[in-house]
Amino acid sequence: MTIRMLKTLIAIDNNHTFSAAADDVFITHAAVSQQMKALEDEWAVTLFDRSKRTPELTPIGREIVKKARKVVHAYEDIVPSVLEDTGLSGEIALGALPTTLTGLTPLTVNLLKKRFNDVHVRVNPGLTLNLIAEIERGRLDAAIISRPEFLPRSIGSKFIATEAMHLLASQNTQTDEPTELLAKNPFIRFTRNAVVGRLIDEWLQRYKIQVEETMELESLESIASMVAANLGVSIVPKRCVQSPNPLPVKRIALGEDAPSRQLILIYRSDNPKSQMLDALNTAIQEAVAIGRLEIEANKQI
C-alpha cells in the first residue's frame, strides 16, 4: 500500500468512475484497476462491487475511503505542521462564471474569509473555455466552470452541483406551458459562447422547437431584467446558490428531460496551494448546502 494508491482510491470516490479517476491522478484506466486489485489483495477485502456496469464502493470500501482521506491529509500536513505553517494565507486567484457572481462565488468567498482571514481571494470573471486556458497558463489557481466535454489532463476537478435549466417568463404571460411560451414569445438567448448556451441550443434542436431570437446575453441578471420587462422568454440555469432579491419573473420547470449543466471546480493538479484549494472546495460545498446568499444589514460581507 502506498500514498499514491490511497489517492487513487479517493479519486475514484470523488469522480465515481475508474476512467474519471485515472484522468484526475494522471494514470491509465488499467493502472487504476491494478492499484485497486493490489489493495484488495493486500487487505483481503472487497473494495468494489464489480457486478454492476460501473463498479461501486462496497460498504467496507466507503469506510476505508474515509480513513484514507485522513491518512492522506496527515501525510500532506507533515511538513506544514512541523513548520507551524497552515498554508492558509496569501492570495488565491479564483476564476468564476458570470452566472455565479451574485450567488455561489460571493457566498463561497465570504465563508472562506470567515475561517481564514489571512487569505485574499482575487476573483476573475470569465466563460468556461477562457477560464480553462487561464488555469493551464498558471494565471489562475482555481476556477468555477461548467463541465466541458473534455478537460486537459493537467487539470484536476471537483464536482460542485448539477443545475437544471428552467424557463423564465414574464408574470404577465397567460400560460405556464414551456413549449407554448417559446413558440409565441421572443426568445432571449443565453450566449452561445458558454457551455450553457450550447446545451440549451441542443435541447431546442432535439425537440424541434423553433424560437424567434431577439437578443443574446451572458448575464443572468440582464436576461431576467429583459424577461421582467415583458420583452421575451429565456432558458437559463436554476442556480445552486440563489442571489438575494431575485426579480419577479416566472420560473418554469422544463420537465424530467430538461438540459442541465454540472458546475465543477478546476485547478492545475501540480498547484502547490493544495491546502488552500481544499479549504476553497469546502467553502464551496458549504455554500451549495446553504443555497442562498443573504445580505446582512449593516455588516460587510
C-alpha positions in Angstrom: 0.0 0.0 0.0 1.3 3.5 -0.9 0.0 7.0 -0.5 -0.4 7.1 -4.3 -2.8 4.1 -4.2 -4.8 5.8 -1.4 -5.0 9.0 -3.6 -6.3 6.9 -6.5 -8.9 5.3 -4.2 -10.0 8.8 -3.1 -10.1 9.9 -6.7 -12.5 7.1 -7.6 -14.8 8.1 -4.8 -14.6 11.8 -5.9 -15.2 11.0 -9.6 -17.4 7.9 -9.3 -15.7 6.0 -12.2 -12.3 4.4 -12.7 -11.8 6.3 -16.0 -12.5 9.7 -14.5 -10.2 8.9 -11.5 -7.5 7.9 -14.0 -7.7 11.4 -15.6 -7.6 13.0 -12.1 -4.4 11.3 -11.0 -2.7 11.1 -14.4 -2.5 7.3 -14.8 -4.2 4.9 -17.2 -7.5 3.2 -16.5 -5.7 -0.1 -16.4 -3.3 1.2 -13.8 -6.3 2.3 -11.6 -7.7 -1.2 -11.8 -4.3 -2.7 -11.0 -3.8 -0.5 -8.0 -7.3 -1.2 -6.6 -6.8 -5.0 -7.1 -3.5 -4.8 -5.3 -5.2 -3.0 -2.3 -7.9 -5.6 -2.2 -5.3 -8.5 -2.3 -3.1 -6.8 0.4 -6.0 -6.1 2.8 -8.1 -9.2 1.9 -11.2 -7.2 1.5 -13.6 -6.4 -1.4 -13.5 -2.6 -2.0 -15.7 -2.6 -5.1 -18.9 -4.3 -6.2 -18.0 -5.2 -9.8 -21.3 -6.9 -10.6 -22.6 -3.6 -11.9 -21.7 -1.8 -15.2 -19.8 0.8 -13.2 -18.0 -0.6 -10.1 -19.3 0.9 -6.9 -17.6 1.0 -3.5 -18.8 -1.6 -1.1 -19.8 -0.5 2.5 -16.3 -1.6 3.6 -14.8 0.3 0.7 -16.6 3.5 1.7 -15.4 3.2 5.3 -11.8 2.7 4.1 -12.1 5.8 1.9 -13.0 7.8 5.0 -9.8 6.5 6.7 -7.7 7.0 3.6 -8.7 10.7 3.4 -7.4 11.2 7.0 -4.2 9.3 6.2 -3.5 11.4 3.0 -4.3 14.6 4.8 -2.0 13.7 7.7 0.8 12.8 5.2 0.4 16.1 3.3 0.4 18.0 6.6 3.7 16.6 7.9 5.9 19.5 6.8 3.5 22.4 7.3 2.7 21.1 10.8 6.4 20.9 11.7 7.0 24.4 10.3 3.8 25.7 12.1 2.6 26.9 8.7 -1.0 26.0 7.8 -0.6 27.3 4.2 -3.8 29.2 4.6 -2.5 32.7 4.0 -1.7 34.8 0.9 -3.6 35.1 -2.3 -5.7 32.7 -4.3 -6.7 33.7 -7.9 -10.2 32.3 -8.5 -11.9 32.3 -11.9 -15.7 32.3 -11.8 -18.5 32.2 -14.3 -20.7 35.3 -14.6 -23.7 33.2 -13.6 -22.1 32.6 -10.2 -21.1 36.1 -9.3 -24.3 37.0 -7.4 -24.7 33.8 -5.5 -22.2 30.9 -5.3 -19.0 32.9 -5.7 -19.6 35.7 -3.1 -21.1 33.3 -0.6 -18.0 31.0 -1.0 -15.5 33.8 -0.6 -17.5 35.0 2.5 -17.3 31.6 4.2 -13.6 31.2 3.3 -12.7 34.6 4.7 -14.6 33.9 7.9 -12.4 30.9 8.6 -9.1 32.2 7.2 -8.8 35.9 7.5 -5.3 36.0 6.0 -6.4 34.5 2.7 -7.0 37.1 0.0 -9.3 36.0 -2.9 -8.9 37.7 -6.3 -12.0 36.9 -8.4 -11.6 36.9 -12.2 -14.9 36.5 -14.2 -14.8 34.5 -17.4 -16.5 31.9 -19.5 -15.6 28.2 -19.3 -13.1 27.8 -22.1 -11.3 31.1 -21.3 -11.0 30.0 -17.6 -9.6 26.6 -18.6 -6.9 28.4 -20.6 -6.1 30.7 -17.7 -5.7 27.7 -15.4 -3.4 25.9 -17.9 -1.2 29.1 -18.1 -1.0 29.3 -14.3 -2.6 32.7 -14.2 -5.5 31.3 -12.0 -5.2 28.9 -9.1 -8.8 27.6 -9.5 -12.0 28.3 -11.4 -15.7 27.5 -11.1 -16.8 26.4 -14.6 -19.5 24.4 -16.4 -18.1 20.9 -17.1 -17.0 20.8 -20.8 -16.9 17.7 -22.9 -13.1 17.4 -22.3 -10.6 18.7 -19.8 -6.8 18.8 -20.3 -5.0 16.0 -18.5 -3.0 18.6 -16.4 -6.2 19.8 -14.8 -8.0 18.3 -11.8 -11.6 18.8 -10.9 -14.1 18.5 -8.1 -17.9 18.3 -8.5 -19.9 21.2 -7.2 -23.5 20.9 -8.3 -25.9 20.0 -11.1 -28.0 22.9 -12.3 -31.1 22.1 -14.4 -32.3 24.6 -16.9 -35.7 26.3 -16.4 -37.7 28.8 -18.4 -38.0 32.4 -17.4 -41.3 34.2 -18.4 -42.9 37.5 -17.5 -45.6 37.3 -14.8 -48.0 38.8 -17.4 -47.9 35.6 -19.6 -51.2 33.7 -19.6 -49.8 30.2 -19.6 -47.1 28.1 -17.9 -46.6 25.7 -20.7 -43.0 25.9 -21.8 -43.4 24.9 -25.5 -46.2 27.4 -26.0 -44.3 30.2 -24.3 -41.3 29.5 -26.5 -43.4 29.4 -29.7 -45.4 32.6 -29.0 -42.8 34.9 -27.4 -39.5 36.5 -28.5 -36.5 34.4 -27.3 -33.7 35.9 -25.3 -30.8 33.6 -25.9 -28.1 32.7 -23.4 -24.8 33.3 -25.2 -23.6 30.6 -27.5 -20.0 31.2 -26.3 -20.9 29.5 -23.0 -21.3 25.7 -22.4 -24.8 26.5 -21.1 -25.7 28.2 -24.4 -24.7 25.2 -26.4 -26.7 22.8 -24.0 -29.8 25.0 -24.5 -29.4 25.0 -28.3 -29.0 21.2 -28.4 -32.2 20.8 -26.3 -34.2 23.1 -28.6 -32.9 21.3 -31.7 -33.6 17.9 -30.2 -37.3 18.8 -29.7 -37.5 20.8 -32.9 -38.6 23.9 -31.1 -38.4 27.0 -33.3 -37.8 30.3 -31.5 -37.7 33.9 -32.6 -34.4 35.1 -31.3 -34.2 38.8 -30.3 -31.2 39.1 -28.0 -28.1 37.1 -26.9 -26.8 37.9 -23.4 -24.5 36.2 -20.9 -25.6 37.8 -17.6 -28.5 36.1 -15.8 -29.4 39.4 -14.2 -29.6 41.2 -17.6 -31.7 38.3 -19.0 -34.1 38.3 -16.1 -34.4 42.1 -16.4 -35.4 41.8 -20.0 -37.9 39.0 -19.2 -39.4 41.0 -16.3 -39.9 43.9 -18.7 -42.0 41.5 -20.9 -39.5 41.6 -23.7 -39.4 37.8 -24.2 -38.7 34.4 -22.5 -35.4 32.7 -21.9 -33.9 29.4 -20.7 -31.3 29.7 -18.0 -29.7 27.5 -15.3 -31.5 27.2 -12.0 -28.7 28.3 -9.7 -27.5 26.1 -6.9 -27.0 29.3 -4.8 -29.7 31.9 -5.3 -28.9 35.6 -5.3 -30.7 37.9 -2.9 -33.8 39.7 -4.0 -34.5 37.8 -7.3 -36.5 39.7 -9.9 -40.3 38.9 -10.1 -40.5 36.5 -13.1 -42.0 33.1 -13.6 -39.5 30.2 -13.2 -41.0 27.2 -15.0 -39.5 23.7 -15.0 -38.8 22.1 -18.3 -39.6 18.6 -17.2 -37.5 15.5 -16.4 -35.7 15.8 -19.7 -34.6 19.4 -19.1 -31.0 20.1 -20.1 -28.6 20.6 -17.2 -25.0 21.6 -16.5 -22.5 20.4 -14.0 -20.6 23.0 -12.1 -17.1 21.9 -11.2 -14.0 23.4 -9.5 -10.9 23.1 -11.6 -7.2 23.6 -10.8 -3.8 22.6 -12.1 -3.0 19.2 -10.5 0.5 20.4 -9.7 -0.7 23.6 -7.9 1.3 23.8 -4.6 -1.6 25.5 -2.8 -3.3 22.2 -2.1 -4.4 23.1 1.4 -5.9 26.4 0.2 -7.7 24.6 -2.6 -9.1 22.1 -0.2 -10.4 24.9 2.0 -11.9 26.6 -1.0 -13.6 23.5 -2.1 -15.0 23.0 1.5 -16.4 26.6 1.4 -18.0 25.9 -2.0 -19.7 22.8 -0.7 -21.0 24.7 2.3 -22.3 27.5 0.1 -24.2 24.9 -2.0 -25.7 23.4 1.2 -26.9 26.9 2.3 -28.3 27.5 -1.1 -28.9 31.3 -0.9 -26.8 34.4 -0.4 -28.3 36.5 2.3 -27.2 40.1 2.8 -26.8 41.0 6.5 -27.9 44.6 7.2 -25.1 46.9 8.4 -22.5 44.3 8.0 -19.7 43.8 5.5 -19.6 40.6 3.6 
